[in-house]
Amino acid sequence: MMRILFLSLRCPFPPHRGDRIRNYSFIKQLAKDHAVTVVSFAESREETNNIKELRSFCERAELVPFSRLQARKNCIFNFFSKNPLQIHYWRSTKMQRMIDNLLQQMDFELVHAHLFRMGQYVADCEGVPKMLDLCDSMALNLSRRIEIDRSAILPLLKMEQKRVRDYEVEIARVFDHSTVVAQCDHDYLLKQDSDLNLSVIPVGIDLDYFQPSNTDGGLNLLFTGTMDYFPNYDAAIYFHNEILPLIVAKHSEVTFSIVGNNPTNQVKQLASDNVTVTGYVPDVRVYFNRATVFVSPMRSGSGLQVKHLEAMAMGVPIVTTTIGAMGIEAIASQDLLVADTPHDFASHVNMLLNDRELRESIGNSGRKLIEEKYDWQILGKRLNEVYSQITERKAC
């Protein structure tokens, strides 16, 4: 058993978005064998109640209030810094004090930092093994966004991408080991520095929670995700404007549901007689159960898409893009369908809508893949193996 300090950017509970799901699930697995102390930011007063869930199975759990006003001030005052604005946005003297005090008070045998925004707080910490879970390469994510974003903030994105590209490699160097969720992020980072100690541990799925349903009524298309995150709202708008009309031309009765937190005004305006924009929902499985096909024409982003794993676990066939399929150890045309133009994407969706046997075949194959490779128990063991490698290497 080890005593672990786990630094999470956001409160891991409730696990309703990718980063929270990953951290909550890892903490649950780690707490079976280790004494885990969790520290994270509280972005709202409501989150202060969520810490009770973590304290039920962790040795200790602490929240530090996050001030968006102070975060914005930090960015303004440090606009010309060489470090990314992301670092300044999440910089907090209260968080630094909390972490420093815990490191002095408790004899931790390993520090797990989630994202480089939390890694900054222990970058200079010596004497205790440290692991940095980058999740994905933000530099890769931003570079893909820059290719398609034509908004007024494009110059700012280009500046931030260059800063992030340098910083995420620099901070990975001062950690004993780093992890990412997908091979594409792993390869991108190693191109920047081939000497990084880096491995891939993907996101997992709760297989008991996400179970296939036998429901197959109507022609219902589904897209899920945090809808104020650029890759997600870009995909939803792109699908609605460029692909959905080609599907409606063949299937006039088709419906499209956009499900997820914080939809932007642009996304809200997509709502119509056959398009539903839900905002937050307490249980996304309700919408997976109604879905005939999960559509995800991702044009940017990096890492691994949790929404795709959820759809596959529910037995819902997926049509996505090459970028959307990255990170998933899937076989195209067997576990999911891949298309990169509006015409090809619509053709794949129409093919699935016309063929129930094909939907069932791809849905069943996707579920099998999740069971074999993306079970949290399997991934928890892999994380423990990385911890062992770090501590053994540090002891030498």
N, C-alpha and C positions, 0 to 999 in steps of 0.2 A: 504493500500500500504506500502511495505517495501523497504528500500534501501539495496540492496544486492551486496556484493563483490563476484564475481564469478571467481575463479582461475582455468584456463584450461591449461593443460600441453602444448597442441598444439593449434594453431589457429583453432577455430571451423569451419571456412569457408575457402575453400569449404568443405562441409560435405561428403567426399568420402571414409572414413574408419570408423570403429566402434566407436572409442572414439570421433572423430569429429562429427559424426552423432548424438551421444547421447547428447553432449554438445550443439551443434547448436540448436537441436530441443528443448531441455529444456530451453535454453536462449530465444528462440522465444516465447515459452509458458509463461515463467516468465515475459517477457517484456510487456505482455498484462496488467498485474496488478501491476507490481513493477518497481522501478527504478534500473536497473541492470548496474553495472560496471564490464567489463570483462578485465582480464589481462591474457596474455599467452605468451609463447615463440614464436619467429619468427625463423624458422629453415632455411630460405632462404630469399633472397632479394625480390623474387616474392611475398612472403607472406605479405610484408608490404602493398601491394595494397589491400589485402583481408580484411583489417581492416575496409575499407569503408563500406562494407556490414553490419558489426556489429554496426557501428556507426549510421546506418540509423534507428535502433530501440532500441539501448541501450543508457543509460544516458551517458556512457563513455566507451571507449575501448582502451586499450593500449597494445603494443607489446614490448617485451624485446628481443634483439638479442641473439641468442643461438650460442655459439662457441663450435663446436665439438672438436677442438684442446684442449681448456681449459677443456672440459669434460673428455677427455682421461687423461690429466695431473692429474685431480682431482682423478681419479680412481687409477692411479699409486702411487700418494703420499699417498693415504688413503687405500691402498690394505689390510693392516693389521688391519683396523678399525673394530669394532664390528658391525657397521652399514652396510647395503647392498651397493654394488657398485652402484646400481641404484640411491641411495640417493646422492652419491658423483658425479655421472655422471650429474645429473640435478641440482647440487648445483651452485648458481650464486649470487654473491654479488649485481649485478645490479638488479636482480629480487627481492632480499630481500629489497633493498633500495626502489624500486618502491612500493612494498606492504606496507612497513612501512610508507612511505610518504602518501599513499592513506588513510591508517587507521588513520593517524593524521589529514589529511585535511577534510575527509568526515565522517559524522556520520552514519556509517553502522549499520543496525539492525540485519544483519546475514552475515556470511561468508560461502560460499560454495566452498570447495576445491576438485578438481578432482584428484584422485589417491594420494597415499601417497607421491609421488614425489613432488606434490604441497602442500600437507598437511604439509610438513616439515617447510614451510615458516610461518605458523601461529600456529604451535604446542604450542608455548609459549605465544600466544596472549590471553589475559584475558579480561573479561568485555563485550565481544560480543559473542552471540551464534554462534557455529561453527558446520558445517556438513561436513563429509568426505565421498565422493563418491568413494569407493574403486573399484567399478565396479566388479572386481573378486578378488579372492585370488591368488596373484602371487605365494605364497608358494605352493598352490595346483597345479597351472599351472606347476611350475618347477618340482614338484615331479612326475607328469605324464610324463614330458619330460625325466627325468632321467631314467625312466623305459625303454625307447626305444632308446635314443640317445647314440651312441657309438663313438662319435667324440672325438677329442683330448681335447676338453674343458669340458669333463664330470667331472673331479675333481673340476673345477671352478664352474660348475653348482651346484654340491653338496654343496660346501661351501656357495654359494649365497643363496641356498634354505633354509639352516639353519638360515642364517642371516635374510632373508626376513620373515620367519615363526615367529621369535621373534619380529621383528620390526613392522610388520603390525598390530599386536595385541597391542603392546605398544603404537603406535600412535593413534589407534582407541580409546584407553582408555582416551586420553586427549581431544577428541572431544565429543560434547554433543550427537551426533548421527552419525551413519555410515550407508551407503547403499551399497548393492551389486545387481548384475543383475540376480542372479540365486540362487535357494534354496540350491544347492550343495555347493556353496561358503559360504552361510549363515551358513549351518550346520557345515562345516569344521572350520570356525572361532569360532563358539560358543563352539566347542570341545576344542579349545585352551583357551578360557575364556568365561564361561557361563554368565558373568555379563555384557558383551558388549551390548550397546544399538544399535541394528542392525535390519534393515528391508530390504526387497527385493523390488526393483523397476526395472523391466526389461527394456530392450531396446524396443523402439517402431518403427513404420513404418509410413511413409507418404502414407496414403491409396489413396490419389488422384494421387500421382506420380507413385506409383507401382500398376498398374491396370492389370488384366488378359487380355491375348490376345487369339484370336481364332486360331492363327497360330499353325499348327501341321503337318509340312511337314518334311520328312526325319527322320533319327534316330540320333539325336544329343544329346550328353551328355555334361553337363556343370559343371564346378567348378569355383567359384570365391573367391577372397580374396586378401589381401595384401601378395604378394608372396615372401617377404623376412622374413616373420614371421614363425618361426619353425613349429608350428602346421599345418599351411596351406601348406607350401612346402613339409612337410613330407607326408601329406595326398595326395597331387597331385602325388608325386613320387610313393608312395605306391599303389595308384589306377592304375597308368600307368603300373607298373611292375608286380603286383600281381593279379589284378582284371580284367583290360581291356582285356588281352589275352583270358580270359574265356568268355567274352562277344563277342569278335570278332569271336570266334570259332562258335558261334550261329548266329551272325549278322555281316557278313563280311563288310557291307557297313556303319557301325556305325562310327561316328566321335566324337572326344573329344576335347572340348575347355577349356583351362586354362586361365582365364581372371582376371587380377589384376595388381596392381602396382609392380614395382621392382622385377621381377622374378630373382631368383638366376641363376647362370650359370648351375647348375644341372637341374633346371626346363627348361631353354631355350633349353637344349640338348634333351629334350623329344619331341620337334617338329618334325613332319614327315608328310607323305601324309594325314594321318587321324587324326593327333593331331596338334592343333593350340595353340601357346602360344602368347597372344596378348600384354602383358604389359599393360600400362595404357590405358583405353578407356574413352572417355568423357561421355558416356551414357551406363551403363551396361544393361539397359532394352532391348537394341537391341539384346543382346545375350540371355536373358531370353525368349524373344519372339520366338527365333529359337529353344530353348531347348525342347527336348522331356522328359528328366529326368535330375534332378539335383542330382549329386553324390557327397557325402561328407564323405569319410571314415576317420573321425577324430580319431587319436589315442592319442592325447594329447591336452592340452589347458584346459581352465576353463571358467566360465561365460556362456554367451549366444551368440550363433553364429548369427550375424546380417544377414549374407548371407542366412541362413535358413529362417529367417523371410521374406526376400526379395523374395526368391523363392516361398514361400507359398502365399505371397501377390499377386504374379504374376500368381498364379494358376498352378505352375509347380510342379509335384510330386517329392518328395525327398526320396532318400535312404541314410541313414546315419548310424552311429554307436551308441552304447549306450552312449559313451562320447559326441558325436555330438548332441544327442537328449536332453542331460541334460540342464535344464534351460527353456525348452519350455514346456508349459502346454499342450502337445499334447498326443493323444491316438495313440499308435502304431497300424499299420494296418488300421487305419481310417484316420488320418491326415498326416501320413508319414510312411515309412517302415524303420525298424531297422535290421541291420545285423552286426555281429562282426567277421566273417571269410571271407576270399576271396571267397570261394565257395558260401556261403550263400548270400554274397553281390551281386555277379554276378547273382545268381539265381533270386534275387529280381529285379534287373535291367532288366534282360531278360524277366521276367514275365510282367513288365510294358511295355517294347517295343512291346510285343506281344498282349497287351490288351488295346485298346484305351478307352474302357469304364472304366476300372480300373484307368487309368491315370486321366481321367476326374473326377472320384469320389474322389480320393485322393486329386487332385488339388483343387476341389471345397470345400472340407472339410477343407483343409489347409487355404484357403482364408477366410472362415467363422471364423475360430479360430483367425486369425489376426485381423479381424474386431471387434471381441468381447473382445479381451484381450490386443492387442498391438497397439492401436491407441494412437498417441502422446497426443491428447487432454485428454484422460483418464489418462495417466501416468503423465501429467503435473498437473492434479488435485491431484494425489497421492503425488507428490513432495510437493505441497503447503500444504497438510495435515501434512506431516512430518515437514515442516518449522513451522507450527502453534504449533505442539506438542513441538518442541524444544524451541521456544520462550516462550510458556506458562510455561514449566518446568523450564526454566531459571529465569522467573520472580518470581517463588515461593520461 
